[in-house]
């Protein structure tokens, strides 16, 4: 049977095989990914607003 590279438990590194070997739930990883995207978007909007406000205050 073919074994994906990195699919072993003893192999350090990322990848779907490693996640499956650690018993991680895919739904949990998806939720974390969505949360990180949302937090990044909020951070970018906050920085944009702050820079716009600072540039208006300089004028």
Biopython code that builds the backbone (N, CA, C, O; Angstrom):
import numpy as np
from Bio.PDB.StructureBuilder import StructureBuilder

atoms = [
    (1, "UNK", "N", (0.839, -1.183, 0.000)),
    (1, "UNK", "CA", (0.000, 0.000, 0.000)),
    (1, "UNK", "C", (0.881, 1.242, 0.000)),
    (1, "UNK", "O", (1.904, 1.287, 0.684)),
    (2, "UNK", "N", (0.486, 2.234, -0.759)),
    (2, "UNK", "CA", (1.263, 3.477, -0.847)),
    (2, "UNK", "C", (1.086, 4.297, 0.425)),
    (2, "UNK", "O", (-0.029, 4.464, 0.921)),
    (3, "UNK", "N", (2.189, 4.802, 0.940)),
    (3, "UNK", "CA", (2.152, 5.642, 2.142)),
    (3, "UNK", "C", (2.615, 7.046, 1.766)),
    (3, "UNK", "O", (3.691, 7.228, 1.198)),
    (4, "UNK", "N", (1.784, 8.037, 2.094)),
    (4, "UNK", "CA", (2.130, 9.426, 1.780)),
    (4, "UNK", "C", (3.394, 9.829, 2.526)),
    (4, "UNK", "O", (3.597, 9.411, 3.666)),
    (5, "UNK", "N", (4.254, 10.644, 1.892)),
    (5, "UNK", "CA", (5.407, 11.172, 2.620)),
    (5, "UNK", "C", (4.929, 12.038, 3.779)),
    (5, "UNK", "O", (4.029, 12.858, 3.601)),
    (6, "UNK", "N", (5.504, 11.873, 4.937)),
    (6, "UNK", "CA", (5.104, 12.652, 6.102)),
    (6, "UNK", "C", (3.886, 12.104, 6.809)),
    (6, "UNK", "O", (3.362, 12.747, 7.718)),
    (7, "UNK", "N", (3.423, 10.929, 6.414)),
    (7, "UNK", "CA", (2.217, 10.375, 7.030)),
    (7, "UNK", "C", (2.517, 9.635, 8.328)),
    (7, "UNK", "O", (1.598, 9.278, 9.066)),
    (8, "UNK", "N", (3.787, 9.404, 8.610)),
    (8, "UNK", "CA", (4.135, 8.683, 9.832)),
    (8, "UNK", "C", (4.045, 9.580, 11.060)),
    (8, "UNK", "O", (4.214, 10.796, 10.971)),
    (9, "UNK", "N", (3.779, 8.972, 12.191)),
    (9, "UNK", "CA", (3.651, 9.722, 13.434)),
    (9, "UNK", "C", (4.993, 10.301, 13.843)),
    (9, "UNK", "O", (5.047, 11.399, 14.397)),
    (10, "UNK", "N", (6.074, 9.586, 13.580)),
    (10, "UNK", "CA", (7.390, 10.033, 14.015)),
    (10, "UNK", "C", (7.989, 11.116, 13.142)),
    (10, "UNK", "O", (9.038, 11.662, 13.484)),
    (11, "UNK", "N", (7.365, 11.443, 12.035)),
    (11, "UNK", "CA", (7.919, 12.429, 11.108)),
    (11, "UNK", "C", (7.490, 13.819, 11.551)),
    (11, "UNK", "O", (6.301, 14.100, 11.697)),
    (12, "UNK", "N", (8.475, 14.682, 11.763)),
    (12, "UNK", "CA", (8.165, 16.068, 12.136)),
    (12, "UNK", "C", (7.874, 16.864, 10.868)),
    (12, "UNK", "O", (8.542, 16.690, 9.848)),
    (13, "UNK", "N", (6.896, 17.717, 10.939)),
    (13, "UNK", "CA", (6.557, 18.546, 9.784)),
    (13, "UNK", "C", (5.063, 18.631, 9.602)),
    (13, "UNK", "O", (4.296, 17.946, 10.279)),
    (14, "UNK", "N", (4.661, 19.477, 8.682)),
    (14, "UNK", "CA", (3.234, 19.688, 8.451)),
    (14, "UNK", "C", (2.705, 18.805, 7.344)),
    (14, "UNK", "O", (3.452, 18.041, 6.732)),
    (15, "UNK", "N", (1.439, 18.911, 7.096)),
    (15, "UNK", "CA", (0.821, 18.149, 6.032)),
    (15, "UNK", "C", (-0.424, 17.445, 6.518)),
    (15, "UNK", "O", (-0.623, 17.243, 7.716)),
    (16, "UNK", "N", (-1.258, 17.075, 5.566)),
    (16, "UNK", "CA", (-2.518, 16.423, 5.901)),
    (16, "UNK", "C", (-2.267, 15.079, 6.565)),
    (16, "UNK", "O", (-2.973, 14.706, 7.501)),
    (17, "UNK", "N", (-1.269, 14.353, 6.089)),
    (17, "UNK", "CA", (-0.958, 13.057, 6.675)),
    (17, "UNK", "C", (-0.544, 13.173, 8.128)),
    (17, "UNK", "O", (-0.924, 12.347, 8.957)),
    (18, "UNK", "N", (0.232, 14.194, 8.436)),
    (18, "UNK", "CA", (0.675, 14.397, 9.818)),
    (18, "UNK", "C", (-0.504, 14.754, 10.700)),
    (18, "UNK", "O", (-0.608, 14.269, 11.827)),
    (19, "UNK", "N", (-1.405, 15.608, 10.193)),
    (19, "UNK", "CA", (-2.584, 15.963, 10.973)),
    (19, "UNK", "C", (-3.440, 14.736, 11.244)),
    (19, "UNK", "O", (-3.950, 14.560, 12.350)),
    (20, "UNK", "N", (-3.598, 13.883, 10.229)),
    (20, "UNK", "CA", (-4.399, 12.686, 10.411)),
    (20, "UNK", "C", (-3.730, 11.743, 11.410)),
    (20, "UNK", "O", (-4.406, 11.073, 12.191)),
    (21, "UNK", "N", (-2.409, 11.698, 11.378)),
    (21, "UNK", "CA", (-1.689, 10.798, 12.282)),
    (21, "UNK", "C", (-1.798, 11.263, 13.727)),
    (21, "UNK", "O", (-1.752, 10.444, 14.645)),
    (22, "UNK", "N", (-1.942, 12.569, 13.939)),
    (22, "UNK", "CA", (-2.056, 13.064, 15.310)),
    (22, "UNK", "C", (-3.488, 12.962, 15.826)),
    (22, "UNK", "O", (-3.741, 13.245, 16.997)),
    (23, "UNK", "N", (-4.416, 12.565, 14.980)),
    (23, "UNK", "CA", (-5.802, 12.419, 15.405)),
    (23, "UNK", "C", (-6.557, 13.734, 15.431)),
    (23, "UNK", "O", (-7.611, 13.831, 16.061)),
    (24, "UNK", "N", (-6.034, 14.749, 14.756)),
    (24, "UNK", "CA", (-6.691, 16.054, 14.756)),
    (24, "UNK", "C", (-7.964, 16.005, 13.929)),
    (24, "UNK", "O", (-8.014, 15.367, 12.878)),
    (25, "UNK", "N", (-8.979, 16.679, 14.411)),
    (25, "UNK", "CA", (-10.261, 16.749, 13.712)),
    (25, "UNK", "C", (-10.179, 17.828, 12.637)),
    (25, "UNK", "O", (-9.778, 18.956, 12.926)),
    (26, "UNK", "N", (-10.551, 17.501, 11.411)),
    (26, "UNK", "CA", (-10.447, 18.443, 10.296)),
    (26, "UNK", "C", (-11.367, 19.637, 10.510)),
    (26, "UNK", "O", (-11.009, 20.764, 10.165)),
    (27, "UNK", "N", (-12.542, 19.406, 11.071)),
    (27, "UNK", "CA", (-13.468, 20.512, 11.332)),
    (27, "UNK", "C", (-12.881, 21.535, 12.283)),
    (27, "UNK", "O", (-13.112, 22.734, 12.129)),
    (28, "UNK", "N", (-12.122, 21.069, 13.267)),
    (28, "UNK", "CA", (-11.485, 21.974, 14.220)),
    (28, "UNK", "C", (-10.439, 22.831, 13.524)),
    (28, "UNK", "O", (-10.348, 24.030, 13.786)),
    (29, "UNK", "N", (-9.649, 22.227, 12.640)),
    (29, "UNK", "CA", (-8.639, 22.986, 11.901)),
    (29, "UNK", "C", (-9.292, 23.995, 10.967)),
    (29, "UNK", "O", (-8.785, 25.105, 10.807)),
    (30, "UNK", "N", (-10.409, 23.625, 10.349)),
    (30, "UNK", "CA", (-11.121, 24.574, 9.488)),
    (30, "UNK", "C", (-11.635, 25.761, 10.297)),
    (30, "UNK", "O", (-11.542, 26.904, 9.850)),
    (31, "UNK", "N", (-12.175, 25.499, 11.479)),
    (31, "UNK", "CA", (-12.673, 26.577, 12.332)),
    (31, "UNK", "C", (-11.540, 27.512, 12.739)),
    (31, "UNK", "O", (-11.723, 28.729, 12.761)),
    (32, "UNK", "N", (-10.384, 26.965, 13.059)),
    (32, "UNK", "CA", (-9.231, 27.797, 13.416)),
    (32, "UNK", "C", (-8.783, 28.627, 12.222)),
    (32, "UNK", "O", (-8.437, 29.798, 12.372)),
    (33, "UNK", "N", (-8.788, 28.029, 11.046)),
    (33, "UNK", "CA", (-8.409, 28.768, 9.833)),
    (33, "UNK", "C", (-9.341, 29.920, 9.546)),
    (33, "UNK", "O", (-8.890, 31.018, 9.217)),
    (34, "UNK", "N", (-10.644, 29.687, 9.666)),
    (34, "UNK", "CA", (-11.624, 30.754, 9.441)),
    (34, "UNK", "C", (-11.445, 31.858, 10.473)),
    (34, "UNK", "O", (-11.522, 33.039, 10.137)),
    (35, "UNK", "N", (-11.208, 31.485, 11.721)),
    (35, "UNK", "CA", (-10.997, 32.474, 12.779)),
    (35, "UNK", "C", (-9.764, 33.331, 12.492)),
    (35, "UNK", "O", (-9.795, 34.546, 12.688)),
    (36, "UNK", "N", (-8.683, 32.707, 12.031)),
    (36, "UNK", "CA", (-7.473, 33.458, 11.713)),
    (36, "UNK", "C", (-7.698, 34.418, 10.546)),
    (36, "UNK", "O", (-7.192, 35.540, 10.560)),
    (37, "UNK", "N", (-8.447, 33.988, 9.548)),
    (37, "UNK", "CA", (-8.750, 34.866, 8.417)),
    (37, "UNK", "C", (-9.568, 36.066, 8.891)),
    (37, "UNK", "O", (-9.293, 37.200, 8.499)),
    (38, "UNK", "N", (-10.567, 35.821, 9.729)),
    (38, "UNK", "CA", (-11.392, 36.915, 10.251)),
    (38, "UNK", "C", (-10.568, 37.884, 11.093)),
    (38, "UNK", "O", (-10.709, 39.099, 10.950)),
    (39, "UNK", "N", (-9.715, 37.365, 11.963)),
    (39, "UNK", "CA", (-8.874, 38.231, 12.785)),
    (39, "UNK", "C", (-7.909, 39.050, 11.920)),
    (39, "UNK", "O", (-7.669, 40.224, 12.202)),
    (40, "UNK", "N", (-7.372, 38.450, 10.896)),
    (40, "UNK", "CA", (-6.487, 39.178, 9.983)),
    (40, "UNK", "C", (-7.215, 40.288, 9.249)),
    (40, "UNK", "O", (-6.673, 41.379, 9.071)),
    (41, "UNK", "N", (-8.443, 40.016, 8.820)),
    (41, "UNK", "CA", (-9.237, 41.034, 8.133)),
    (41, "UNK", "C", (-9.546, 42.199, 9.061)),
    (41, "UNK", "O", (-9.438, 43.360, 8.665)),
    (42, "UNK", "N", (-9.933, 41.889, 10.298)),
    (42, "UNK", "CA", (-10.223, 42.945, 11.279)),
    (42, "UNK", "C", (-8.971, 43.768, 11.539)),
    (42, "UNK", "O", (-9.054, 44.993, 11.638)),
    (43, "UNK", "N", (-7.818, 43.127, 11.652)),
    (43, "UNK", "CA", (-6.567, 43.846, 11.891)),
    (43, "UNK", "C", (-6.227, 44.768, 10.716)),
    (43, "UNK", "O", (-5.806, 45.905, 10.925)),
    (44, "UNK", "N", (-6.406, 44.289, 9.495)),
    (44, "UNK", "CA", (-6.121, 45.121, 8.324)),
    (44, "UNK", "C", (-7.040, 46.328, 8.260)),
    (44, "UNK", "O", (-6.592, 47.428, 7.937)),
    (45, "UNK", "N", (-8.317, 46.142, 8.561)),
    (45, "UNK", "CA", (-9.269, 47.256, 8.554)),
    (45, "UNK", "C", (-8.893, 48.273, 9.630)),
    (45, "UNK", "O", (-8.955, 49.479, 9.393)),
    (46, "UNK", "N", (-8.506, 47.793, 10.803)),
    (46, "UNK", "CA", (-8.129, 48.693, 11.893)),
    (46, "UNK", "C", (-6.890, 49.504, 11.526)),
    (46, "UNK", "O", (-6.839, 50.703, 11.800)),
    (47, "UNK", "N", (-5.901, 48.877, 10.917)),
    (47, "UNK", "CA", (-4.685, 49.588, 10.507)),
    (47, "UNK", "C", (-5.000, 50.609, 9.436)),
    (47, "UNK", "O", (-4.475, 51.722, 9.461)),
    (48, "UNK", "N", (-5.850, 50.241, 8.498)),
    (48, "UNK", "CA", (-6.231, 51.160, 7.424)),
    (48, "UNK", "C", (-6.929, 52.395, 7.993)),
    (48, "UNK", "O", (-6.621, 53.521, 7.603)),
    (49, "UNK", "N", (-7.860, 52.184, 8.907)),
    (49, "UNK", "CA", (-8.577, 53.311, 9.518)),
    (49, "UNK", "C", (-7.634, 54.188, 10.327)),
    (49, "UNK", "O", (-7.736, 55.415, 10.298)),
    (50, "UNK", "N", (-6.708, 53.549, 11.055)),
    (50, "UNK", "CA", (-5.764, 54.315, 11.879)),
    (50, "UNK", "C", (-4.859, 55.164, 11.001)),
    (50, "UNK", "O", (-4.616, 56.331, 11.309)),
    (51, "UNK", "N", (-4.356, 54.591, 9.908)),
    (51, "UNK", "CA", (-3.481, 55.344, 9.007)),
    (51, "UNK", "C", (-4.226, 56.495, 8.348)),
    (51, "UNK", "O", (-3.674, 57.581, 8.174)),
    (52, "UNK", "N", (-5.484, 56.255, 7.982)),
    (52, "UNK", "CA", (-6.273, 57.312, 7.355)),
    (52, "UNK", "C", (-6.520, 58.451, 8.329)),
    (52, "UNK", "O", (-6.448, 59.625, 7.966)),
    (53, "UNK", "N", (-6.813, 58.085, 9.584)),
    (53, "UNK", "CA", (-7.074, 59.106, 10.616)),
    (53, "UNK", "C", (-5.803, 59.900, 10.910)),
    (53, "UNK", "O", (-5.863, 61.117, 11.085)),
    (54, "UNK", "N", (-4.656, 59.225, 10.966)),
    (54, "UNK", "CA", (-3.393, 59.917, 11.244)),
    (54, "UNK", "C", (-3.013, 60.856, 10.098)),
    (54, "UNK", "O", (-2.503, 61.951, 10.335)),
    (55, "UNK", "N", (-3.261, 60.429, 8.861)),
    (55, "UNK", "CA", (-2.921, 61.289, 7.727)),
    (55, "UNK", "C", (-3.836, 62.507, 7.674)),
    (55, "UNK", "O", (-3.399, 63.579, 7.256)),
    (56, "UNK", "N", (-5.083, 62.371, 8.085)),
    (56, "UNK", "CA", (-5.991, 63.529, 8.120)),
    (56, "UNK", "C", (-5.608, 64.483, 9.243)),
    (56, "UNK", "O", (-5.769, 65.695, 9.099)),
    (57, "UNK", "N", (-5.111, 63.968, 10.345)),
    (57, "UNK", "CA", (-4.722, 64.814, 11.478)),
    (57, "UNK", "C", (-3.481, 65.628, 11.160)),
    (57, "UNK", "O", (-3.292, 66.706, 11.724)),
    (58, "UNK", "N", (-2.625, 65.131, 10.261)),
    (58, "UNK", "CA", (-1.412, 65.859, 9.861)),
    (58, "UNK", "C", (-1.723, 67.071, 9.006)),
    (58, "UNK", "O", (-0.984, 68.055, 9.039)),
    (59, "UNK", "N", (-2.793, 67.018, 8.250)),
    (59, "UNK", "CA", (-3.128, 68.126, 7.328)),
    (59, "UNK", "C", (-3.606, 69.351, 8.049)),
    (59, "UNK", "O", (-3.923, 70.357, 7.413)),
]
sb = StructureBuilder()
sb.init_structure("model")
sb.init_model(0)
sb.init_chain("A")
sb.init_seg("    ")
for serial, (resi, resn, name, xyz) in enumerate(atoms, 1):
    if name == "N":
        sb.init_residue(resn, " ", resi, " ")
    sb.init_atom(name, np.array(xyz, "f"), 0.0, 1.0, " ", f" {name:<3s}", serial, name[0])
structure = sb.get_structure()
